[in-house]
Amino acid sequence: MCTALVRVAVIAALVTGCHTPPAGSTLVFGDEFSGLSIDRAKWIVYTGPVYNAELQAYVDDTATAYVRDGMLVLQARARAHRDTAGRAVEFVSARLHGRTTFRYGTIAARMKLPTGAGLWPAFWLLGEGAWPAHGEIDVMEYLQDLFRAFTSNNVTGVD
């Protein structure tokens, strides 16, 4: 039985709220993106290392993560940069982690995904603690390369 708490992480997608929780449930985290900028009380802008041999760095920059018309926009950009490990990369993008943890619940998001070879937008739930030992639930991943495109969901790791 997996008892890990989960943390919401959103990567490279256009996200908007407008979800009503089912009757009898309690909303523990929500963001309608109604302000002028990302609510830092709700979100952590991740700038740590990248995995999976990604050719990008995650940066805290309003060019890659911003709020527009009630939507969160996460946008990759072609820009030379050095990541947190000092590795030279040609692209920057954004990764956000929700500042809330929960054990059970319903997850809802509405997303418009980018298209193009090499893009890999995802919506995850990460276990509380170090990844990957504390697990990951891939609610949605969309990978497109030169030959195919696919979406997936997956659960990995238990502690």
C-alpha positions as CSV (number, residue, x, y, z in Angstrom):
1,M,0.0,0.0,0.0
2,C,1.4,3.3,-1.0
3,T,1.1,5.8,1.8
4,A,3.2,8.6,0.3
5,L,1.6,12.0,0.2
6,V,1.7,13.7,-3.2
7,R,2.8,17.1,-4.4
8,V,1.3,18.6,-7.6
9,A,3.8,19.4,-10.3
10,V,2.8,20.9,-13.6
11,I,5.2,21.1,-16.6
12,A,4.8,22.8,-20.0
13,A,1.1,23.2,-20.3
14,L,-1.6,25.8,-20.4
15,V,-3.7,25.3,-17.3
16,T,-6.9,26.8,-16.2
17,G,-9.2,26.2,-13.2
18,C,-13.0,26.1,-13.3
19,H,-13.4,22.8,-11.5
20,T,-16.1,22.2,-8.9
21,P,-15.2,19.4,-6.5
22,P,-17.7,16.5,-6.2
23,A,-20.5,16.9,-3.6
24,G,-19.3,15.9,-0.1
25,S,-15.6,16.5,-0.9
26,T,-13.4,19.3,0.3
27,L,-11.1,21.3,-1.9
28,V,-7.6,21.2,-0.6
29,F,-5.8,23.0,-3.4
30,G,-7.0,25.1,-6.3
31,D,-5.9,28.0,-8.4
32,E,-8.1,29.8,-10.9
33,F,-5.1,32.0,-12.0
34,S,-7.2,35.1,-11.5
35,G,-4.3,37.3,-10.5
36,L,-1.7,39.1,-12.5
37,S,1.1,36.7,-11.8
38,I,1.8,33.2,-10.4
39,D,0.7,33.0,-6.8
40,R,4.0,32.2,-5.0
41,A,2.0,31.2,-1.8
42,K,0.6,28.3,-3.9
43,W,3.4,27.5,-6.3
44,I,7.2,26.8,-6.1
45,V,9.0,27.6,-9.4
46,Y,11.5,24.8,-9.7
47,T,15.0,25.5,-10.9
48,G,16.8,22.3,-9.9
49,P,18.4,19.7,-12.0
50,V,16.8,18.1,-15.0
51,Y,16.4,14.4,-15.7
52,N,16.0,12.1,-18.7
53,A,18.9,13.8,-20.6
54,E,16.7,16.9,-21.2
55,L,18.2,19.5,-23.4
56,Q,16.8,22.4,-21.3
57,A,17.1,24.1,-17.9
58,Y,14.2,25.0,-15.7
59,V,14.3,28.8,-14.9
60,D,12.3,31.2,-12.8
61,D,11.5,33.7,-15.5
62,T,8.3,35.5,-16.6
63,A,9.2,34.6,-20.2
64,T,8.7,30.9,-19.4
65,A,5.9,31.0,-16.7
66,Y,3.2,33.6,-16.4
67,V,-0.5,34.2,-15.9
68,R,-2.6,35.5,-18.8
69,D,-6.4,35.8,-19.0
70,G,-7.1,33.4,-16.1
71,M,-4.6,30.8,-17.4
72,L,-1.2,29.6,-16.3
73,V,1.2,29.6,-19.3
74,L,4.3,27.6,-19.3
75,Q,6.4,28.2,-22.4
76,A,9.7,26.7,-23.6
77,R,12.1,29.2,-25.2
78,A,15.2,28.8,-27.3
79,R,17.9,30.6,-25.2
80,A,21.4,29.6,-24.3
81,H,21.7,29.0,-20.5
82,R,23.7,27.1,-17.9
83,D,21.6,24.9,-15.7
84,T,22.1,24.4,-11.9
85,A,24.8,21.8,-12.6
86,G,26.7,24.2,-14.9
87,R,25.7,22.3,-18.0
88,A,25.2,24.4,-21.2
89,V,21.7,24.1,-22.7
90,E,20.0,25.7,-25.6
91,F,16.5,25.8,-24.2
92,V,14.8,27.1,-21.0
93,S,11.3,26.2,-19.7
94,A,9.3,26.2,-16.5
95,R,8.3,23.7,-13.9
96,L,6.0,24.4,-11.0
97,H,5.4,22.5,-7.8
98,G,2.2,23.0,-5.8
99,R,2.8,23.9,-2.1
100,T,0.2,21.5,-0.9
101,T,0.2,17.8,0.0
102,F,-2.7,15.4,0.3
103,R,-3.3,11.7,0.7
104,Y,-6.5,11.1,-1.3
105,G,-8.5,13.1,-3.7
106,T,-9.7,14.1,-7.2
107,I,-7.3,15.9,-9.5
108,A,-8.7,18.1,-12.3
109,A,-7.0,20.4,-14.8
110,R,-7.8,21.7,-18.2
111,M,-4.8,22.0,-20.4
112,K,-3.9,23.1,-23.9
113,L,-0.8,21.2,-24.9
114,P,1.9,22.4,-27.2
115,T,2.9,20.4,-30.3
116,G,6.3,19.9,-31.9
117,A,9.2,17.5,-31.9
118,G,11.0,17.3,-28.7
119,L,8.3,18.9,-26.5
120,W,7.2,16.8,-23.5
121,P,4.4,18.5,-21.4
122,A,3.4,16.6,-18.3
123,F,1.1,16.8,-15.3
124,W,2.4,14.8,-12.3
125,L,1.8,14.0,-8.7
126,L,5.1,13.5,-6.9
127,G,5.5,11.7,-3.6
128,E,6.6,13.8,-0.6
129,G,10.3,13.4,-0.4
130,A,13.1,12.6,-2.8
131,W,12.2,11.5,-6.3
132,P,12.1,8.8,-7.6
133,A,12.2,6.8,-4.3
134,H,8.9,8.4,-3.1
135,G,7.0,7.7,-6.3
136,E,5.4,9.5,-9.1
137,I,1.9,9.4,-10.7
138,D,2.0,10.6,-14.3
139,V,-1.6,12.0,-14.7
140,M,-0.7,13.1,-18.2
141,E,2.4,13.1,-20.4
142,Y,2.4,14.0,-24.1
143,L,5.6,13.1,-26.0
144,Q,6.0,13.9,-29.7
145,D,9.1,13.2,-31.7
146,L,9.7,13.0,-35.4
147,F,8.0,9.7,-35.8
148,R,5.1,9.4,-33.4
149,A,3.1,11.2,-30.7
150,F,1.6,9.6,-27.6
151,T,0.0,10.3,-24.3
152,S,0.4,8.2,-21.2
153,N,-0.4,7.9,-17.6
154,N,1.7,5.8,-15.2
155,V,2.4,5.1,-11.5
156,T,5.9,4.3,-10.3
157,G,7.7,3.8,-7.0
158,V,6.3,3.0,-3.6
159,D,8.0,3.4,-0.3
